[in-house]
Amino acid sequence: MAKIKPKQPFMKRHNNIVLLIGLSLLLAGFYGIMYNQDDEWVMTEDGLLSYPEREELEYSVMDIDDSNSNYTVKTISYTSRETQINSLLRIPGMSNNNSNAVPAVIILPGAGITKEGEHGLSVLLAEMGYASIVIDQRNLGAIDVEKDVMLFRNGAEPVEFLMVYDALMASDVLRDQPEIDGSKIAMLGSSNGGRFAIIATSIDDSISGVIGISTSGYGSDSIDREDVIDQAAYDLYISIDPDNYVGNISPRPFVMINSLNDTIIPYDAAMRTFGKAEEPKSFGTVDGTAHGYTDAMYPYLKDGLEEIFA
């Protein structure tokens, strides 16, 4: 016959409950401290990433190529969280513009794509009269989710946060160039780069607008909070989902361009992200299965930049 365990006295059970509540509050405070380490990066009440301040700008010009009469290319290395980020700055010839200072675009490549891999897009922007800076993203834009969760749980800055921060520092590099109109800087990203471009634009309201090519959010709002087992992993997921940031870009223009049958980013996923953005916004659809920029996207790219820099 099974023995029935006597019930605990009410006061003892009450003390246990108080202890559990106290422990829960202590852990909540502990996570709060971890997620706001040194105010280098902070989480908003909505669980989104924010950078109240950025470090002092440090960079060096490694090389200058002015062999092409249509543009000048500078190889620049800048410091971002004690890491050297390599970039290519392309400035169009002044003959393409009516003023001495030109608008500029920060180009964030997709995963696995180097700054040299975006050469064609950068040249195309120069032909339109826009300067651009293309960066080599950390890990070439690749994401290690398990590592980022571990870093986040331990109060360290996840690599995905750092990728956003690198993009913001690139805007500071642009503003330090005398040829650049610092009031007209846009973000442009492809695939994973588009996700970081959206988040960075939402964080920094001095960015004029953003163009996302072959990109989308993660749809984190489809998760039922009651089903969450790992709170740190869930909090990180919320904080790096572009879907949670697009609504904060307005009144600046938000532009998306996607192939109808993109083989990597489903068209429906891109449309869901677009639906969460506020006006002004535009969506360019092209036929095909290509992932990333194609010549067919040119009209949407041109119109989008004109709207952003109007």
Secondary structure per residue as TSV (DSSP state, phi and psi in degrees):
chain	resnum	aa	ss	phi	psi
A	1	M	-	360.0	130.5
A	2	A	-	-70.5	140.2
A	3	K	-	-82.9	138.9
A	4	I	-	-94.6	122.2
A	5	K	-	-74.1	128.1
A	6	P	-	-60.9	145.1
A	7	K	-	-68.0	146.0
A	8	Q	-	-71.4	146.2
A	9	P	-	-56.2	148.9
A	10	F	H	-54.6	-44.8
A	11	M	H	-63.1	-38.2
A	12	K	H	-67.6	-42.4
A	13	R	H	-64.1	-39.0
A	14	H	H	-62.1	-43.3
A	15	N	H	-63.5	-37.5
A	16	N	H	-64.1	-40.5
A	17	I	H	-63.8	-45.4
A	18	V	H	-59.2	-42.1
A	19	L	H	-61.8	-42.7
A	20	L	H	-65.0	-42.1
A	21	I	H	-62.1	-44.3
A	22	G	H	-61.6	-41.0
A	23	L	H	-64.9	-39.7
A	24	S	H	-62.9	-42.7
A	25	L	H	-65.5	-38.6
A	26	L	H	-62.6	-43.9
A	27	L	H	-65.6	-38.5
A	28	A	H	-61.9	-42.2
A	29	G	H	-65.5	-36.0
A	30	F	H	-64.3	-45.4
A	31	Y	H	-63.5	-37.3
A	32	G	H	-60.9	-40.2
A	33	I	H	-65.7	-43.6
A	34	M	H	-62.9	-42.2
A	35	Y	T	-79.4	-0.6
A	36	N	T	-131.6	39.9
A	37	Q	G	-64.0	119.6
A	38	D	G	58.7	12.3
A	39	D	G	59.0	16.5
A	40	E	T	-68.1	-36.0
A	41	W	S	-145.2	143.6
A	42	V	E	-134.1	158.6
A	43	M	E	-105.7	132.9
A	44	T	-	-75.1	174.5
A	45	E	T	-62.5	-24.5
A	46	D	T	-86.5	2.2
A	47	G	S	80.5	23.4
A	48	L	-	-104.5	157.6
A	49	L	E	-76.6	142.9
A	50	S	E	-146.6	145.4
A	51	Y	-	-122.3	96.0
A	52	P	S	-59.6	-36.7
A	53	E	-	-141.6	157.6
A	54	R	-	-120.2	156.4
A	55	E	-	-68.0	162.6
A	56	E	-	-63.6	137.2
A	57	L	-	-70.5	127.8
A	58	E	-	-135.6	124.2
A	59	Y	E	-155.5	164.1
A	60	S	E	-136.6	143.0
A	61	V	E	-90.5	113.6
A	62	M	E	-84.4	-32.8
A	63	D	E	-158.6	150.9
A	64	I	E	-130.5	125.6
A	65	D	E	-118.1	109.1
A	66	D	-	-116.3	27.7
A	67	S	-	-72.1	-21.4
A	68	N	S	-96.1	125.9
A	69	S	T	-69.8	-14.9
A	70	N	T	-88.0	-19.3
A	71	Y	E	-163.7	161.5
A	72	T	E	-116.3	138.5
A	73	V	E	-115.4	128.9
A	74	K	E	-116.3	132.3
A	75	T	E	-92.2	116.0
A	76	I	E	-120.8	136.9
A	77	S	E	-116.3	121.3
A	78	Y	E	-122.4	154.7
A	79	T	E	-88.4	132.6
A	80	S	E	-144.0	108.7
A	81	R	T	52.6	52.4
A	82	E	T	63.1	19.1
A	83	T	E	-122.9	140.7
A	84	Q	E	-88.7	120.6
A	85	I	E	-103.4	122.0
A	86	N	E	-90.4	141.0
A	87	S	E	-147.9	162.2
A	88	L	E	-120.3	120.3
A	89	L	E	-103.8	121.4
A	90	R	E	-115.1	122.8
A	91	I	E	-116.9	122.7
A	92	P	E	-69.3	158.4
A	93	G	-	-62.8	144.9
A	94	M	G	-63.2	-16.9
A	95	S	G	-67.3	-18.0
A	96	N	G	-84.0	-3.8
A	97	N	-	-134.4	158.7
A	98	N	S	-93.4	-3.2
A	99	S	S	-135.1	170.1
A	100	N	S	-76.9	-31.9
A	101	A	S	-101.1	135.7
A	102	V	E	-114.7	152.3
A	103	P	E	-65.4	157.8
A	104	A	E	-138.6	153.9
A	105	V	E	-125.8	132.0
A	106	I	E	-90.8	119.9
A	107	I	E	-103.2	121.1
A	108	L	E	-109.8	108.7
A	109	P	-	-67.1	164.3
A	110	G	-	-75.7	173.5
A	111	A	T	-59.6	132.2
A	112	G	T	85.5	-1.8
A	113	I	-	-102.3	128.5
A	114	T	-	-82.7	170.5
A	115	K	S	-61.8	-35.2
A	116	E	G	-66.7	-27.3
A	117	G	G	-67.5	-16.7
A	118	E	G	-103.1	20.4
A	119	H	H	-55.4	-47.4
A	120	G	H	-60.5	-43.8
A	121	L	H	-66.1	-39.1
A	122	S	H	-64.0	-42.3
A	123	V	H	-64.4	-40.8
A	124	L	H	-59.9	-41.9
A	125	L	H	-64.8	-39.2
A	126	A	H	-62.3	-38.8
A	127	E	H	-65.1	-28.3
A	128	M	H	-78.9	-12.5
A	129	G	T	100.4	13.5
A	130	Y	-	-109.0	139.3
A	131	A	E	-78.9	162.8
A	132	S	E	-152.8	150.9
A	133	I	E	-126.1	124.4
A	134	V	E	-110.0	130.6
A	135	I	E	-112.7	151.2
A	136	D	-	-82.5	108.3
A	137	Q	-	-73.2	154.7
A	138	R	G	-56.1	138.0
A	139	N	G	55.8	21.8
A	140	L	G	51.6	38.9
A	141	G	G	80.5	-0.5
A	142	A	-	-75.2	149.7
A	143	I	-	-117.0	132.9
A	144	D	-	-113.0	94.6
A	145	V	H	-60.8	-46.5
A	146	E	H	-61.7	-40.5
A	147	K	H	-65.7	-42.1
A	148	D	H	-65.2	-38.6
A	149	V	H	-62.9	-42.1
A	150	M	H	-62.8	-44.9
A	151	L	H	-61.7	-45.4
A	152	F	H	-62.2	-43.8
A	153	R	H	-63.7	-31.1
A	154	N	T	-93.4	8.9
A	155	G	T	82.8	9.9
A	156	A	-	-95.8	159.1
A	157	E	-	-77.4	117.4
A	158	P	-	-62.1	153.7
A	159	V	H	-62.0	-35.4
A	160	E	H	-63.4	-36.8
A	161	F	H	-63.1	-42.4
A	162	L	H	-63.7	-34.2
A	163	M	H	-64.2	-39.0
A	164	V	H	-64.7	-44.5
A	165	Y	H	-62.9	-40.1
A	166	D	H	-59.4	-39.0
A	167	A	H	-65.2	-40.6
A	168	L	H	-65.5	-38.9
A	169	M	H	-66.5	-31.5
A	170	A	H	-62.7	-34.5
A	171	S	H	-66.7	-32.9
A	172	D	H	-68.4	-37.0
A	173	V	H	-61.5	-44.4
A	174	L	H	-60.3	-45.4
A	175	R	H	-65.8	-16.8
A	176	D	T	-88.4	-0.7
A	177	Q	S	-95.1	127.4
A	178	P	T	-63.1	-21.5
A	179	E	T	-81.5	-9.6
A	180	I	E	-101.4	136.8
A	181	D	E	-82.0	102.3
A	182	G	E	-63.6	-15.5
A	183	S	E	-87.8	-3.9
A	184	K	E	-131.1	80.8
A	185	I	E	-128.2	128.7
A	186	A	E	-118.2	159.0
A	187	M	E	-103.9	141.2
A	188	L	E	-140.5	125.3
A	189	G	E	-138.9	147.0
A	190	S	E	-109.7	137.4
A	191	S	T	54.2	-121.8
A	192	N	H	-59.1	-37.1
A	193	G	H	-60.3	-32.9
A	194	G	H	-65.6	-34.6
A	195	R	H	-65.1	-45.7
A	196	F	H	-67.4	-33.8
A	197	A	H	-64.7	-40.7
A	198	I	H	-64.1	-46.5
A	199	I	H	-64.4	-44.7
A	200	A	H	-62.2	-40.5
A	201	T	H	-65.3	-39.5
A	202	S	H	-63.9	-39.0
A	203	I	H	-70.2	-40.3
A	204	D	-	-110.2	103.7
A	205	D	T	-76.0	2.1
A	206	S	T	-83.4	-10.9
A	207	I	S	-74.9	133.6
A	208	S	-	-74.9	-23.7
A	209	G	E	167.5	179.4
A	210	V	E	-144.1	145.1
A	211	I	E	-121.3	123.1
A	212	G	E	-109.7	121.5
A	213	I	E	-109.7	127.0
A	214	S	S	51.6	53.2
A	215	T	-	-140.5	171.5
A	216	S	-	-168.4	172.3
A	217	G	-	-86.6	-170.8
A	218	Y	-	-104.5	-8.2
A	219	G	-	68.1	39.9
A	220	S	G	-65.6	-19.8
A	221	D	G	-72.2	-4.7
A	222	S	G	-83.4	-8.1
A	223	I	S	-86.6	132.1
A	224	D	-	-80.2	120.9
A	225	R	G	-56.7	-29.7
A	226	E	G	-69.3	-18.4
A	227	D	G	-92.3	-0.1
A	228	V	-	-71.8	127.4
A	229	I	S	-102.5	-45.8
A	230	D	-	-103.3	101.1
A	231	Q	H	-64.1	-39.3
A	232	A	H	-63.9	-43.2
A	233	A	H	-63.5	-40.3
A	234	Y	H	-65.3	-44.2
A	235	D	H	-62.0	-40.1
A	236	L	H	-65.3	-42.8
A	237	Y	H	-57.5	-44.4
A	238	I	H	-62.6	-40.5
A	239	S	H	-75.9	-15.6
A	240	I	T	-116.0	13.2
A	241	D	-	-91.5	113.7
A	242	P	G	-57.1	-26.1
A	243	D	G	-56.8	-27.9
A	244	N	G	-86.6	-0.7
A	245	Y	T	-115.9	-25.7
A	246	V	G	-60.0	-31.3
A	247	G	G	-67.4	-16.1
A	248	N	G	-93.7	-0.6
A	249	I	T	-78.4	-36.0
A	250	S	T	-55.3	142.7
A	251	P	T	-89.1	13.5
A	252	R	S	-79.7	148.8
A	253	P	-	-66.3	140.7
A	254	F	E	-122.1	121.5
A	255	V	E	-124.1	133.9
A	256	M	E	-127.0	143.9
A	257	I	E	-135.3	130.5
A	258	N	E	-148.5	144.6
A	259	S	E	-74.2	143.0
A	260	L	T	-61.2	-35.2
A	261	N	T	-120.8	42.0
A	262	D	-	-50.1	128.8
A	263	T	S	-81.4	-9.4
A	264	I	S	-115.1	-49.0
A	265	I	S	-104.0	108.2
A	266	P	-	-57.4	140.0
A	267	Y	H	-57.7	-40.4
A	268	D	H	-62.8	-36.0
A	269	A	H	-66.2	-40.5
A	270	A	H	-64.1	-40.3
A	271	M	H	-66.8	-34.7
A	272	R	H	-64.2	-42.1
A	273	T	H	-63.6	-44.9
A	274	F	H	-59.2	-37.6
A	275	G	H	-65.8	-21.8
A	276	K	T	-85.1	-10.7
A	277	A	S	-82.9	153.0
A	278	E	-	-96.4	162.4
A	279	E	S	-67.0	151.2
A	280	P	S	-81.1	138.0
A	281	K	E	-152.2	156.3
A	282	S	E	-148.9	149.6
A	283	F	E	-128.8	123.7
A	284	G	E	-105.5	124.7
A	285	T	E	-111.1	131.1
A	286	V	E	-123.6	150.7
A	287	D	S	-71.9	157.4
A	288	G	S	114.7	-179.8
A	289	T	-	-114.8	5.7
A	290	A	-	-64.0	144.0
A	291	H	-	-112.4	120.8
A	292	G	S	104.2	-179.6
A	293	Y	-	-68.5	137.7
A	294	T	-	-132.4	163.5
A	295	D	G	-59.0	-29.4
A	296	A	G	-64.9	-18.4
A	297	M	G	-86.0	-6.5
A	298	Y	H	-51.9	-49.3
A	299	P	H	-58.2	-39.2
A	300	Y	H	-70.8	-37.2
A	301	L	H	-64.7	-47.5
A	302	K	H	-61.0	-49.7
A	303	D	H	-64.1	-39.0
A	304	G	H	-63.6	-43.8
A	305	L	H	-67.5	-38.2
A	306	E	H	-62.8	-37.9
A	307	E	H	-67.9	-43.8
A	308	I	H	-62.8	-40.3
A	309	F	T	-97.8	11.6
A	310	A	-	-61.6	360.0
